[in-house]
Amino acid sequence: MNKKEKMYLIIVILLLVILIFKSFYLDEYKPLTKDEEIFKEYVEKIGYEKYKGFLYKNNLASFRVVSIKKIDDKGKSIIEKKNGNDNGYERVEIKGKYKAKIRKYLFHFLPYGEDGVLSRK
């Protein structure tokens, strides 16, 4: 390997380390309010129901909630929240309308797509 090829290899490895750090530590959204926490749990439930393909079953792909925004302060959104230790769900009202962004990852660090979820239409 000549000097230029070594430099390219070092840059690629450095960028890969930065991508892995970003994907594992910076992308996960931390809820600020109780309503956002409830909505994040609801979005994760929807994600587990929606993404059931080969890659997800074999743990080669994953998803994370990367952002939640409050779109509207008016009205209420009715969502399902996990009911304690049971496998059942209960309906909960949260104030306003929320939008969440789900990012899909291949091998848990390589982003390959995004989806959006609304609390109500």
C-alpha positions in Angstrom: 0.0 0.0 0.0 1.2 3.4 -0.8 0.8 6.5 1.3 -2.4 7.7 -0.4 -4.2 4.3 0.1 -3.2 4.2 3.8 -4.7 7.7 4.2 -8.0 6.6 2.6 -8.2 3.6 4.8 -7.6 5.6 7.9 -10.3 8.1 6.9 -12.8 5.3 6.1 -12.2 3.7 9.5 -12.5 7.0 11.3 -15.8 7.8 9.5 -17.1 4.3 10.4 -16.3 4.8 14.1 -18.1 8.2 14.0 -21.2 6.6 12.3 -21.3 3.8 14.9 -21.0 6.3 17.8 -23.7 8.5 16.3 -26.1 5.6 15.7 -25.8 4.1 19.2 -25.4 7.1 21.4 -26.8 10.2 19.7 -29.8 9.1 17.7 -32.1 7.7 20.5 -34.7 10.3 21.5 -35.0 11.1 25.2 -38.6 12.2 26.1 -38.9 15.6 27.8 -42.5 15.3 29.1 -44.7 12.5 30.4 -46.9 12.8 27.2 -43.8 12.3 25.0 -42.8 9.3 27.0 -46.2 7.7 26.6 -46.2 8.5 22.8 -42.7 7.1 22.4 -43.8 3.8 24.0 -46.8 3.8 21.6 -44.5 4.4 18.6 -42.2 1.6 19.6 -45.2 -0.7 19.9 -46.2 0.2 16.4 -42.7 -0.3 15.1 -42.5 -3.8 16.5 -45.9 -4.7 14.9 -44.9 -3.1 11.6 -41.3 -4.4 11.1 -41.5 -8.2 11.1 -39.4 -9.0 8.1 -36.5 -11.4 7.7 -33.9 -8.9 8.9 -35.8 -8.0 12.0 -36.6 -11.6 13.0 -32.9 -12.5 12.6 -31.7 -9.4 14.5 -29.9 -8.0 11.5 -31.9 -4.8 11.5 -33.5 -2.5 14.1 -35.2 0.8 14.5 -35.1 3.7 16.9 -37.4 6.7 17.6 -35.1 9.6 16.7 -37.5 12.6 17.2 -40.9 13.6 18.6 -42.5 16.9 17.8 -45.7 18.4 19.1 -47.5 19.6 16.0 -50.8 20.9 17.6 -51.7 22.0 21.1 -55.5 21.7 20.4 -57.5 18.5 21.0 -56.5 15.2 22.4 -54.9 12.1 21.0 -56.0 8.6 22.1 -53.2 6.1 22.1 -52.6 2.6 23.6 -50.2 2.3 26.5 -48.9 -1.0 28.0 -50.9 -1.9 31.1 -48.4 -2.6 33.9 -46.8 -6.1 33.8 -49.7 -7.6 31.7 -49.5 -8.0 28.0 -52.7 -6.0 27.6 -53.0 -2.4 26.6 -55.1 0.5 27.9 -56.3 3.6 26.0 -54.7 6.8 27.3 -55.4 10.4 26.2 -52.6 12.9 25.7 -53.0 16.6 25.0 -52.2 17.7 21.5 -51.0 16.1 18.3 -47.6 14.5 18.1 -45.4 13.3 15.2 -42.5 10.9 15.7 -39.7 9.9 13.3 -38.5 6.3 13.3 -35.1 5.5 11.7 -34.4 2.0 10.5 -30.9 0.6 10.8 -29.1 -2.3 9.1 -26.7 -4.1 11.4 -27.9 -1.7 14.2 -25.7 1.2 13.1 -26.1 1.8 9.3 -29.3 3.9 8.7 -31.3 3.0 5.6 -34.7 4.5 6.0 -37.1 6.6 8.0 -40.8 6.5 8.7 -43.2 8.9 10.4 -46.0 8.2 12.9 -48.8 10.6 13.9 -50.7 10.4 17.1 -53.9 11.2 15.2 -54.9 12.0 11.7 
